[in-house]
Every structure is written in C-alpha cells, then in structure tokens.
Amino acid sequence: MNDYATTRAGEARRLTTAAALVCGLALLAALVPAIEHAANLIVSTAVGLALAVLAVRRLARWARERREDRTDAITAARWRAQHAPHLLDGTDRTHLAAAYLLARPGPAAVVKEAA
C-alpha cells in the first residue's frame, strides 16, 4: 500500500541522501584540492551546458513564433483578397507579394525541369 506516510518517508530518505552526498563532497573538496577543482569543472560545465540548451530552445521558439505569425498574416491576407478585397491594405499586399514570391519555383527548379 502506497499511502501518504510511505511517500513522505521515501521523499525524506532521498532528500537526506542528497544532502549527505553534497556535504560529503564539500568535506572531500575542503581536504583534497583536486576534488574541488574537478567538482568546480563539472558544475561549471553543467551550468554552461544548461545555459546553452536554454539559449537554443529560446531561439528555436522565437523563430517558430515568427514563422507562425508570418503564416497567419499571409493566410489572413489571402482570405481578405478572396472574400473582402476592398479591405486590403498595403501590408496585406506586401504579404501576398511575399507569399507569391516564396511559392514560385526559383531558377534552380526551372533548370532541373528543363534537364
């Protein structure tokens, strides 16, 4: 039976073990400088890696949001062009022109078709 008391005892045991490991590492680092240098290297590498991963994820999210916003704007401009052309403005025309240029095959595609 996994009740509240059993769960709390397991959590307390894990927290106590983690605290004991940290304290033991601190004691060894105080006594042996090589362990301190290794621990510092491991911790600083882990922090640097975590920051790099965070930066890459944030950049990917930013790019994905910009791509989605652009797609939404093009879809809205296409809808207005089809259903309410009197509501088109300069920004809509720019989005439609960009969508047309992106949808056209480039010179490389034309060369491949000719071959």
C-alpha positions as CSV (number, residue, x, y, z in Angstrom):
1,M,0.0,0.0,0.0
2,N,1.5,3.3,-1.1
3,D,-0.1,5.8,1.4
4,Y,0.9,9.3,2.3
5,A,3.3,8.3,5.1
6,T,5.2,5.9,2.9
7,T,5.6,8.5,0.2
8,R,6.8,11.1,2.7
9,A,9.3,8.7,4.2
10,G,10.7,8.0,0.7
11,E,11.0,11.7,-0.1
12,A,12.7,12.3,3.2
13,R,15.1,9.5,2.6
14,R,16.0,10.8,-0.9
15,L,16.5,14.4,0.4
16,T,18.6,13.2,3.3
17,T,20.8,11.1,0.9
18,A,21.2,14.1,-1.5
19,A,22.1,16.4,1.4
20,A,24.6,13.8,2.7
21,L,26.2,13.5,-0.7
22,V,26.6,17.2,-1.1
23,C,28.1,17.6,2.4
24,G,30.4,14.7,1.8
25,L,31.6,16.2,-1.4
26,A,32.1,19.5,0.3
27,L,34.2,17.8,3.0
28,L,36.4,16.0,0.5
29,A,36.8,19.2,-1.6
30,A,38.0,21.0,1.5
31,L,40.5,18.3,2.2
32,V,41.7,17.5,-1.3
33,P,42.1,20.4,-3.8
34,A,42.0,18.1,-6.8
35,I,38.4,17.1,-5.9
36,E,37.4,20.7,-5.5
37,H,38.8,21.5,-9.0
38,A,37.0,18.5,-10.5
39,A,33.7,19.4,-8.8
40,N,34.1,23.0,-10.0
41,L,34.8,21.9,-13.5
42,I,31.8,19.5,-13.5
43,V,29.4,22.1,-12.0
44,S,30.5,24.9,-14.3
45,T,30.3,22.6,-17.4
46,A,26.8,21.5,-16.4
47,V,25.7,25.2,-15.9
48,G,27.2,26.2,-19.2
49,L,25.6,23.3,-21.0
50,A,22.2,24.2,-19.4
51,L,22.5,27.8,-20.4
52,A,23.4,26.8,-24.0
53,V,20.4,24.5,-24.2
54,L,18.2,27.2,-22.8
55,A,19.5,29.7,-25.4
56,V,19.0,27.3,-28.3
57,R,15.5,26.4,-27.1
58,R,14.6,30.1,-26.7
59,L,16.0,30.9,-30.2
60,A,14.0,28.0,-31.7
61,R,10.8,29.2,-30.0
62,W,11.4,32.7,-31.2
63,A,11.9,31.5,-34.8
64,R,8.9,29.2,-34.7
65,E,6.7,32.1,-33.3
66,R,7.8,34.4,-36.1
67,R,7.2,31.8,-38.7
68,E,3.7,31.1,-37.4
69,D,2.9,34.9,-37.2
70,R,4.0,35.3,-40.8
71,T,1.9,32.3,-41.9
72,D,-1.1,33.7,-40.1
73,A,-0.6,37.1,-41.7
74,I,-0.4,35.6,-45.2
75,T,-3.5,33.4,-44.6
76,A,-5.4,36.5,-43.4
77,A,-4.3,38.5,-46.4
78,R,-5.3,35.7,-48.8
79,W,-8.7,35.4,-47.1
80,R,-9.3,39.2,-47.4
81,A,-8.1,39.1,-51.0
82,Q,-10.7,36.4,-51.8
83,H,-13.6,37.4,-49.6
84,A,-13.2,41.2,-49.0
85,P,-10.8,42.8,-51.5
86,H,-12.0,46.2,-50.5
87,L,-10.4,45.7,-47.1
88,L,-6.9,45.0,-48.4
89,D,-4.2,47.5,-47.3
90,G,-0.6,47.9,-48.1
91,T,0.6,45.4,-45.6
92,D,-1.8,42.8,-47.0
93,R,-0.4,43.4,-50.5
94,T,3.1,43.0,-49.2
95,H,2.2,39.7,-47.6
96,L,0.6,38.5,-50.7
97,A,3.5,39.5,-52.9
98,A,5.9,37.8,-50.5
99,A,3.8,34.6,-50.5
100,Y,3.7,34.7,-54.3
101,L,7.5,35.0,-54.5
102,L,8.0,32.2,-52.0
103,A,5.6,29.9,-53.8
104,R,7.2,30.4,-57.2
105,P,9.9,28.0,-58.3
106,G,13.3,29.5,-58.3
107,P,15.9,29.4,-61.1
108,A,17.3,26.1,-59.8
109,A,13.9,24.4,-60.1
110,V,13.5,25.7,-63.7
111,V,16.9,24.4,-64.7
112,K,16.1,21.0,-63.2
113,E,12.8,20.8,-65.1
114,A,14.5,21.7,-68.4
115,A,17.0,18.9,-68.0
